[in-house]
């Protein structure tokens, strides 16, 4: 029973992460860019968990690399803002 629902855990957590950040942005006018970077890093894993057949396609590989690049940019900006700026 647990194995049946385990593929939904990461996508649900990603939706909750992004939902709380959107809510925080509308309420306080700010959001945590580190959480957005983490969502970028985990999105390919969530997609592959839901549909494993997508893992071998060229579009998925491009999406994974693009989200990794975007996540690294967001993480770099977050580190710069936190420690330098």
KALINDA-V724902 format. One record per residue. N is the residue number from 1. RES is the residue in one small letter. PSI is psi in radians with two decimals (999 if undefined). Layout:
BEGIN
n = [N/N]
res = [RES/RES]
psi = [PSI/PSI]
END
This chain:
BEGIN
n = [1/2/3/4/5/6/7/8/9/10/11/12/13/14/15/16/17/18/19/20/21/22/23/24/25/26/27/28/29/30/31/32/33/34/35/36/37/38/39/40/41/42/43/44/45/46/47/48/49/50/51/52/53/54/55/56/57/58/59/60/61/62/63/64/65/66/67/68/69/70/71/72/73/74/75/76/77/78/79/80/81/82/83/84/85]
res = [x/x/x/x/x/x/x/x/x/x/x/x/x/x/x/x/x/x/x/x/x/x/x/x/x/x/x/x/x/x/x/x/x/x/x/x/x/x/x/x/x/x/x/x/x/x/x/x/x/x/x/x/x/x/x/x/x/x/x/x/x/x/x/x/x/x/x/x/x/x/x/x/x/x/x/x/x/x/x/x/x/x/x/x/x]
psi = [-0.77/-0.71/-0.54/-0.64/-0.06/-0.42/-0.23/-0.14/-0.89/-0.81/-0.65/-0.72/-0.67/-0.74/-0.70/-0.73/-0.87/-0.63/-0.75/-0.59/-0.69/-0.74/-0.78/-0.64/-0.73/-0.53/-0.87/-0.24/0.26/2.78/2.84/1.96/-0.38/-0.64/-0.65/-0.70/-0.73/-0.67/-0.66/-0.69/-0.62/-0.23/-0.79/-0.62/-0.70/-0.70/-0.77/-0.55/-0.64/-0.76/1.59/-0.41/-0.32/-0.30/-0.41/-0.10/2.70/-0.62/-0.68/-0.70/-0.71/-0.76/-0.72/-0.78/-0.69/-0.77/-0.58/-0.77/-0.80/-0.73/-0.68/-0.66/-0.83/-0.70/-0.69/-0.75/-0.71/-0.76/-0.71/-0.81/-0.69/-0.79/-0.49/-0.84/999]
END
